[in-house]
Amino acid sequence: MLVPEFISKRHLHSYLNSFESQSKCGHVCGIDVLCKNMRKIIFDFIARMFFPVVLFLYANLVKQHPIPLQWTGFLFLTIALWPIVVDVMKNVVLRKFDVGFSMLLTIYLLVYLNSISIAAIFVLIIIIGNLFKEIILYKVRDSLKKITVYLPHTGFIKTLSGDLEEVEISLIKIGNVVAVHPGERVPADGILLAQEALLDESVISGESRPIQVEGGGEVPAGAINAGDYFEMRATRVGENSTVAQIRKIAEEAGREKTPIARFIDQYAKYTSLITAILVVVVYITTGNLFRALGLWIAMVPIVFAIIGPISISIGISTAARLGILVKHAETIEDLTKVKHIIFDKTGTLTVGSPAVRGVIIATNASYTENGMLALVGGLEKKSEHEIARAIIREVTRRNITFEEFSDVHVMQGGGLAAEREGKHFFVGNKKFLENQGVAFPLTFMKAAAEKEDRGETPIFVALDNTLIGGIFVADTLRPETPKAVQILHREGYNLHILTGDDRAVASYVAGLLNLEESSVSANLSPQDKITYIHALEKKRVRTIMVGDGINDAPALSAATVGIAMGVRGTDLATNAADIVLVNENFLKIPEIIAHSKRVISVIKQDLIAATVIHIGAGVLSMLGIITLLQTAVFHEASSVLVLANTARLFIVRNEHV
């Protein structure tokens, strides 16, 4: 595109930075022409287009020219291209002569040679192309802005007297009790004080369904209260909130340069040099200045300067809208080169918290599964232990009524005891029940041993001296893990499981995921995981490490790309991972890999398409087959084609979810 400011990295960065000062636009409106800033941009371009149009009409329709055509052309085209003129003048003062200088020189040469009509149409094409580019850059800014535009301006805090006071979000302090009414957005990160809350977290995680958060759970800023009124205690406020960190990191990552972008810069530099030499050769050989100018206009690689930065910025901001936070631009390209993906087990492949995996009833027991769960749920109802909470969740899930016990005792040795209507109930581990005189049948213990080999923790239940049965609790696979692993396996990735857990447990998980035993490495320390990754990297193998972001921080840093599951309770700015899956959806892993491949593919398509059109137009111009004006049209068409192709990245693809 024939505008020098396109190739200025400083200008591109100022475009990305400027969304902070833009007026708020609460909706998406096609190409955003209804938004105030977009309207201003369009009106500005229309005003600038006025001058080449008037000049063209003046040159062709007015027979007598009161003002000489050359002076009129120089004046009108300078006004039309004033932002470019200013930029070029600044560079000249700094002794920098970029492509913009050559473009202005070309236009003024056309005016000097009395090719006023060609110069006017040439400038008009430049302005139209510039407008299209501005629309694309506006969409980049808008896409980034949407990450945090939904933060409210004010919030309600509870005063010492118990009243609610509405304050600016900048005045909310850590520790304040914040009230959130139905339909309102959460103004800060916090801990839920109510028993439960229903939240729409789509702006943060990309999850379209409301999420149930239990008391004590974390509530992110920007989420919408989709349920009843609740209160929370603020833990992160202002720029330290999760959603603010997401936006900040997405901005910074979008400004970084990738290896392919650096290659394009070098490509553009050497293409310009070769073109300049060819222009001189063509002029000396043919003596035709118009052919030489045509070759220059056709071949100058201005659009190449924005192919990489815009594509990467769109890719990162789009990923953030999907709940995938990419912290480094280079990660987008790295993901396309990875062949090995390594998973931690606990908290990564699995949920990271226990759930009831199964129930076994003793042969002579008179209880059913639901009956025993109701009994144990009643005994464990007031316990804060993780296993107790897992049993209570299972009782609630099955819609079972808890049995009531008025007097429950925590016994030495790891168990609970209660008495009701002369009957004694015991819940605990095997040793505890044996100390109470409970016998364990061999057939029952054989079935229990098989479950324990899979990593399931047993909770045994007895009435007086008779065993009722056992409830088996273990960490469970994330619901979407099997499908995600299947997709990655089908796409040819080598998958590994590294865990500090026992081999039997890890092998069982691998079996559930249809992974080979050879892919499992168990009983590993954090250092062992790093050694394993380094061994692969030494073979020039690119790796992805997927972990929980806290315990696996060293391993995440060691891999080519580290992917952390979840952001809550972590500091995004210092997290070791290159990518954070905001809502801990395992399907986001194949999704971000596919998204990255699409971004890099679009950049390559742009580079090839622009190069082919430029060379073709250059050859035709050099041979005199097409005119100078037609050459400009060809060049501008390539720029519009490239930007239109890049704009496809704004379309959010969510294929695996």
HUVENWO-V743255 format. One record per pair of residues at least 4 apart in sequence whose C-alpha atoms are under 7 Angstrom apart, sorted by the first residue. I is the first residue (numbers start at 1). J is the second residue. Records with the same first field share a line. If there is no record, write none. Layout:
I = J + J
This chain:
1 = 126 + 129 + 302 + 303 + 636 + 639
2 = 126 + 302
3 = 84 + 100 + 126 + 130
4 = 84 + 99 + 100
5 = 11 + 84
6 = 302 + 305 + 306
7 = 302 + 305 + 306
8 = 12
9 = 13
10 = 14
11 = 15
12 = 16
13 = 17 + 255
14 = 18
16 = 141
18 = 22
19 = 141 + 145
25 = 35
28 = 32
29 = 33 + 34
31 = 135
32 = 38
33 = 38 + 39
34 = 38 + 39
35 = 39
36 = 40
37 = 41
38 = 42
39 = 43
40 = 44
41 = 45
42 = 46
43 = 47
44 = 48
45 = 49 + 127 + 131
46 = 50
48 = 80
49 = 53 + 80 + 124 + 127
50 = 54
51 = 55 + 76 + 77 + 80
52 = 56 + 76 + 77 + 120 + 121 + 123 + 124
53 = 57 + 120
54 = 58
55 = 59 + 73 + 76 + 120
56 = 60 + 117 + 120
57 = 61
58 = 62
59 = 69 + 116 + 117
65 = 69
67 = 72
68 = 72
69 = 73
70 = 74 + 111 + 112 + 114
71 = 75
72 = 76
73 = 77 + 111 + 116
74 = 78 + 108 + 111
75 = 79
76 = 80
77 = 81
78 = 82
81 = 85
82 = 86
83 = 87
84 = 88
85 = 89
86 = 90
87 = 91
88 = 92 + 100 + 101
89 = 93
90 = 94
91 = 95 + 96 + 97
92 = 96 + 97
97 = 101
99 = 103
100 = 104
101 = 105
102 = 106
103 = 107
104 = 108
105 = 109
106 = 110 + 293
107 = 111 + 119
108 = 112
109 = 113
110 = 114 + 115 + 116 + 119
111 = 115 + 116 + 119
115 = 119
116 = 120
117 = 121
118 = 122 + 629
119 = 123
120 = 124
121 = 125
122 = 126 + 629 + 632
123 = 127
124 = 128
125 = 129
126 = 130
127 = 131
128 = 132
129 = 133 + 636 + 640
130 = 134
131 = 135
132 = 136
133 = 137
134 = 138
135 = 139
136 = 140 + 647
137 = 141
138 = 142
139 = 143
140 = 144 + 313 + 314
141 = 145
142 = 146
143 = 317
144 = 247 + 251 + 317
145 = 149
147 = 203 + 247 + 321
148 = 243 + 244 + 247
150 = 222
151 = 185 + 187 + 222
152 = 185 + 187
153 = 168 + 169
154 = 166 + 167 + 168 + 169
155 = 166 + 167 + 168 + 169 + 187
156 = 164 + 165 + 166 + 167 + 178 + 179
157 = 164 + 165 + 166 + 176 + 177 + 178 + 179
158 = 162 + 163 + 164 + 165 + 177 + 178 + 179
159 = 163 + 164 + 165
167 = 171
169 = 187 + 238
170 = 238
172 = 176 + 237
173 = 234 + 237
174 = 234 + 235 + 236 + 237
175 = 233 + 234 + 235
176 = 233 + 234
177 = 231 + 232 + 233 + 234
178 = 231 + 232 + 233 + 234
179 = 230 + 231 + 232
180 = 184 + 186 + 225 + 229 + 230 + 231
181 = 225 + 229 + 230
182 = 225 + 226 + 227 + 228 + 229
183 = 224 + 225 + 226
184 = 224 + 225
185 = 222 + 223 + 224 + 225
186 = 220 + 221 + 222 + 223 + 224
187 = 221 + 222
188 = 220 + 221 + 234 + 236 + 237 + 238 + 241
189 = 219 + 220 + 221 + 234 + 235 + 236 + 237 + 241 + 242
190 = 218 + 219 + 220 + 232 + 233 + 234 + 235 + 236
191 = 216 + 217 + 218 + 219 + 232 + 233 + 234 + 235
192 = 215 + 216 + 217 + 218 + 219 + 231 + 232 + 233
193 = 215 + 216 + 231 + 232 + 233
194 = 215 + 230 + 231
195 = 214 + 215
196 = 213 + 214 + 215
197 = 212 + 213 + 214 + 227 + 228 + 230
198 = 210 + 211 + 212 + 213 + 225 + 226 + 227
199 = 210 + 211 + 212 + 223 + 224 + 225 + 226
200 = 209 + 210 + 211 + 223 + 224 + 225 + 226
201 = 205 + 207 + 210 + 223 + 224
202 = 206 + 207 + 208
203 = 222 + 223 + 321
204 = 243 + 323
205 = 322 + 323 + 582 + 583
206 = 321 + 322 + 323
213 = 217
220 = 242
221 = 241 + 242 + 243
222 = 243
236 = 240 + 241
237 = 241
239 = 244 + 245
240 = 244 + 245
241 = 245
242 = 246
243 = 247
244 = 248
245 = 249 + 572
246 = 250 + 325
247 = 251
248 = 252
249 = 253 + 327
250 = 254 + 316 + 317 + 325 + 326 + 327
251 = 255
252 = 256
253 = 327 + 328 + 329
254 = 312 + 313 + 316 + 329
255 = 309
256 = 329
257 = 261 + 262 + 329 + 330
258 = 262 + 329 + 330
259 = 263 + 330
260 = 264
261 = 265 + 308
262 = 266
263 = 267
264 = 268 + 304
265 = 269 + 305
266 = 270
267 = 271
268 = 272 + 301 + 304
269 = 273
270 = 274
271 = 275 + 301
272 = 276 + 300 + 301
273 = 277
274 = 278
275 = 279 + 296 + 299
276 = 280
277 = 281
278 = 282
279 = 283 + 292 + 295 + 296
280 = 284
281 = 285
282 = 286 + 292
283 = 287 + 288 + 289 + 292
288 = 292
289 = 293
290 = 294 + 628
291 = 295 + 621 + 622 + 624
292 = 296 + 622
293 = 297
294 = 298 + 618 + 621 + 622 + 628 + 631
295 = 299 + 618 + 621 + 622
296 = 300
297 = 631 + 632
298 = 614 + 617 + 618 + 631 + 632 + 635
299 = 614 + 615 + 618
303 = 307 + 639
306 = 310
307 = 311 + 603 + 606
308 = 312 + 603
309 = 313
310 = 314
311 = 315 + 599 + 603 + 646
312 = 316 + 329 + 599
313 = 317
314 = 318 + 649 + 650
315 = 319 + 599 + 649
316 = 320 + 326
317 = 321
318 = 322 + 650 + 652
319 = 323 + 324 + 325
320 = 324 + 325
323 = 581 + 582 + 583
324 = 579 + 580 + 581 + 582
325 = 579 + 580 + 581 + 582
326 = 578 + 579 + 580
327 = 578 + 579
328 = 578
330 = 334
331 = 335 + 561 + 578
332 = 596
333 = 596 + 600
334 = 338
335 = 593 + 596
336 = 593 + 596 + 597
337 = 542
338 = 542 + 543 + 544
339 = 493 + 494 + 541 + 542 + 543
340 = 493 + 494 + 495 + 542 + 543 + 544
341 = 493 + 494 + 495 + 496 + 543 + 544 + 545
342 = 495 + 496 + 497 + 498 + 544 + 545 + 546
343 = 348 + 496 + 497 + 498 + 545 + 546 + 547
344 = 348 + 349 + 497 + 498 + 499 + 546 + 547
345 = 349 + 350 + 497 + 498 + 499
346 = 350 + 352
347 = 351 + 352 + 548
348 = 547 + 548 + 565
349 = 477 + 478 + 481
350 = 475 + 476 + 477 + 478
351 = 475 + 476 + 477 + 478
352 = 475
353 = 475
354 = 386 + 387 + 390 + 473 + 474 + 475 + 476
355 = 390 + 473 + 474 + 475 + 476
356 = 390 + 391 + 394 + 472 + 473 + 474
357 = 472 + 473 + 474
358 = 471 + 472
359 = 369 + 470 + 471 + 472
360 = 469 + 470 + 471
361 = 365 + 369 + 468 + 469 + 470
362 = 444 + 467 + 468 + 469
365 = 468
367 = 371 + 372 + 468
368 = 372
369 = 373
370 = 374 + 400
371 = 375
372 = 376
373 = 377 + 395
374 = 378 + 395 + 400 + 401 + 402 + 403
375 = 379 + 402 + 403
376 = 380
377 = 381 + 391 + 392 + 395 + 402
378 = 402 + 403 + 404 + 405
379 = 405 + 408
380 = 388
381 = 392
383 = 388
384 = 388 + 389
385 = 389
386 = 390
387 = 391 + 473
388 = 392
389 = 393
390 = 394
391 = 395
392 = 396
393 = 397
394 = 398
395 = 399 + 400
396 = 400
407 = 418
408 = 416 + 417 + 418
409 = 416 + 417 + 418
410 = 415 + 416 + 417
411 = 415 + 416 + 417
413 = 432
414 = 428 + 429 + 432
415 = 427 + 428 + 429 + 432
416 = 426 + 427 + 428
417 = 425 + 426 + 427
418 = 424 + 425 + 426
419 = 423 + 424 + 425
420 = 424
423 = 464
424 = 463 + 464
425 = 462 + 463 + 464
426 = 433 + 461 + 462 + 463
427 = 459 + 460 + 461 + 462
428 = 432 + 433 + 459 + 460 + 461
429 = 433 + 458 + 459 + 460
430 = 434 + 460
431 = 435
432 = 436
433 = 437 + 438
434 = 438 + 439
437 = 465
438 = 465 + 466 + 467
439 = 466 + 467
440 = 444 + 445 + 467
441 = 445
442 = 446
443 = 447
444 = 448
445 = 449
446 = 450
447 = 451
448 = 452
449 = 453
450 = 454
451 = 455 + 456
452 = 456 + 457
453 = 504 + 505
454 = 504 + 505 + 508
455 = 474 + 505
456 = 472 + 473 + 474
457 = 472 + 473 + 474
458 = 470 + 471 + 472 + 473
459 = 470 + 471 + 472
460 = 469 + 470 + 471
461 = 467 + 468 + 469 + 470
462 = 466 + 467 + 468
463 = 467 + 468
477 = 481
480 = 484 + 586 + 587
481 = 485 + 586
482 = 486 + 513
483 = 487
484 = 488 + 586 + 587 + 590
485 = 489 + 513
486 = 490
487 = 491
488 = 492 + 493 + 590
489 = 493
495 = 519
496 = 519 + 520
497 = 519 + 520 + 521
498 = 520 + 521 + 522 + 529
499 = 521 + 522 + 523 + 524
500 = 522 + 523 + 524 + 525
501 = 505 + 506 + 522 + 523
502 = 506 + 522 + 523
503 = 507 + 522 + 523
504 = 508
505 = 509
506 = 510 + 520 + 522
507 = 511 + 517 + 520
508 = 512
509 = 513
510 = 514 + 515 + 516 + 517
511 = 515
515 = 519
524 = 528 + 529
525 = 529
526 = 530
527 = 531
528 = 532
529 = 533 + 555
530 = 534 + 554 + 555 + 558
531 = 535
532 = 536
533 = 537 + 558 + 559
534 = 538
535 = 539
536 = 540 + 541
537 = 541 + 542
542 = 560
543 = 559 + 560 + 561
544 = 559 + 560 + 561 + 562
545 = 555 + 556 + 559 + 561 + 562 + 563
546 = 562 + 563 + 564
547 = 552 + 556 + 563 + 564 + 565
548 = 552 + 564 + 565
549 = 553 + 564 + 565 + 575 + 576 + 577
552 = 556
553 = 557 + 576
554 = 558
555 = 559
556 = 562 + 563 + 576 + 577
557 = 562 + 576 + 577
561 = 578
562 = 577 + 578 + 579
563 = 577 + 578 + 579 + 580
564 = 577 + 579 + 580 + 581
565 = 580 + 581 + 582 + 584
566 = 580 + 581 + 582 + 583 + 584
567 = 572 + 580 + 582
571 = 575
581 = 585 + 588
587 = 591 + 656 + 657
588 = 592
589 = 593
590 = 594
591 = 595 + 656
592 = 596
593 = 597
594 = 598
595 = 599
596 = 600
597 = 601
598 = 602
599 = 603
600 = 604
601 = 605
602 = 606 + 646
603 = 607
604 = 608
605 = 609
606 = 610 + 642
607 = 611
608 = 612
609 = 613
610 = 614 + 638 + 642
611 = 615
612 = 616
613 = 617 + 638
614 = 618 + 635
615 = 619
616 = 620
617 = 621 + 631 + 634
618 = 622
619 = 623
620 = 624 + 625 + 626
621 = 625 + 626 + 627 + 631
626 = 630 + 631
627 = 631
628 = 632
629 = 633
630 = 634
631 = 635
632 = 636
633 = 637
634 = 638
635 = 639
636 = 640
637 = 641
638 = 642
639 = 643
640 = 644
641 = 645
642 = 646
643 = 647
644 = 648
